[in-house]
Amino acid sequence: MTTVSRKRLLAATAGIAVVTFTLTACGSGSGTNDDGGSSNASAGGALTIGTTDKVTTLDPAGSYDNGSFAVMNQVFPFLLNTPYGSPDVEPDIAESAEFTAPTEYTVKLKPGLKFANGHDLTSSDVKFTFDRQVAINDENGPASLLYNLESVATPDDTTVVFTLKSPDDQVFPQILSSPAGPIVDEEVFAADALTPDADIVAGKAFAGQYSIAKYDFNNLISYEANPDYQGVLGEAKTAKVNTKYYTDASNLKLDIQEGNIDVAFRSLSATDIDDLRGNDKVKVVDGPGGEIRYITFNFDSQPYGAKAEGADPAKALAVRQAVADLIDREEIATQVYKGTYTPLYSYVPAGLTGAVEPLKELYGDGQGGADADKAKATLEAAGVTVPVVLDLQYSNDHYGPSSGEEYALIKDQLEKSGLFTVDLQTTEWVQYAKDRTADVYPAYQLGWFPDYSDADNYLTPFFLQENFLANHYDNQEVNDLILQQAATPDAAARTALIEEIQEKVAADLSTVPYLQGAQVAVVGTGVAGTEDTLDASFKFRYGALSKS
């Protein structure tokens, strides 16, 4: 089959970089009402949600992160979406969606769709949306998910025909519900560049369950229910919702336990969550989790990497293998995360079809534990001089307040063997996101929040050629197997391919996955609907929430 590679730009213009990476701080301890003023959230009316996540940009073409997608899920329409309580996609603003030929996926829109600004939402907007994703191809955007899209046609105002490069793409319907899928207004968005947040908000270019009424970047977003939304999620249960952004998780905890906000979702520390479980003023709600944590290796700049001193692929692999031998997942999960994360021994998290655990058998003691003797033997066999100096980077503001403790423990696990000297460094996400794709970090922390609940989403973004990690991993056989599984209609055959891919990637160790996390929200006792939206779609939709 023809190899389809992910195409990503390696640099952005200066203007785009400013839009993408400028973040502002938010402090605070008091709640807000729908006008942005102070109030007690428990008094009823508007819901107030607190988070430490950050928005990169509201433009779907320019962000591929959890904080931005959380906003997009509230305000933009999708052709297909996941209803509450299900990981499977159904028509959202579409009336129907189906393969009409092996390489043709045809979507019929519901009639009379409109954006909040009154503009008609037609097939022309849909074509514009996907054409601009591919054309802009921002390095921090999700265009790479559209690797199999050849072209988009619009026979009439309510019909969209997607022509695909490879036939029988079993993943494409899920991709239409992913960060690549929010439908935008062609009368507001630019065709060939990212559109500033201010222009999107001023243009009221929304057609999801909510519209944005007020927008203070990474401080406060005020939402109003969209009465014209016709999608699968139905009418929003709360008319007005505020999202308040925190830089300090301790302030987030303080506000939820004092009743100044109604919901705290991402990211309280594991210790705070454990403490709040004993507080009768709040409820801690757990949901299925698709989040994973992993160490990424840059195949050029890691020890013995292709462009490092003494470049040697066998020695570079031995270094990665030794790290995999020494990581004690159970210790990290229990000591740092109090059981809110569990050990992960593969690339596809437990619970998804096709998940296997090749790293458990291949590395460490063969049963999930660490093994320093095995790591030592691996390095000796490859002729690696010890201790290996490993520069290891983590973000101190993107993956929750426990990242420092998490990576201090990983450093200790590697160094106590005597096989590594770890230079542990930290950088704020604004700079981190730039540096990691510019070969600055030999090894570094990343987390993944799935775009759709299918094993493919844990394989395609990481291991296709020119992948999202931009870490120079390139295995043609893995690349072709990923494309093959995505186009295999037989469920059993596809599952077998997914399992084979995990085995092969485990042998290469492009990344070392080590934790799988649950979704956790802390809510006031009067808040309902949290269980409905903490589902296996991994999307937190505000429209499911209400309070008494």
Secondary structure, 3 states (H helix, E strand, C coil): CCCCCCCCCCCCCHHHHHHHHCCCCCCCCCEECCCCCEECHHHCCCEEEEECCCCCCCCCCCCCCHHHHHHHHHHCCCCEECCCCCCCCEECCEEEEEEEECCEEEEEECCCCECCCCCECCHHHHHHHHHHHHHHCCCCCCHHHHCCEEEEEEEECCEEEEEECCCCCCCHHHHCCCCCCCCCCCCCCCCCCCCCHHHHHHCCCCCCCEEEEEEECCCEEEEEECCCCCCCCCCCCCCEEEEEECCCHHHHHHHHHCCCCCEEECCCCHHHHHHHCCCCCEEEEEEEEEEEEEEEECCCCCCCCCCCCCCCHHHHHHHHHHHHHHCCHHHHHHHHCCCCEEECCCCCCCCCCCCCCHHHHHCCCCCCCCCHHHHHHHHHHHCCCCCEEEEEEEECCCCCCCHHHHHHHHHHHHHCCCCEEEEEEEECHHHHHHHHHHCCCCEEEEEECCCCCCHHHHCHHHHCCCCCCCCCCCCHHHHHHHHHHHCCCCHHHHHHHHHHHHHHHHHHCCEEEEEEEEEEEEEECCEECHHHHCCCCCCCCHHHCEEC
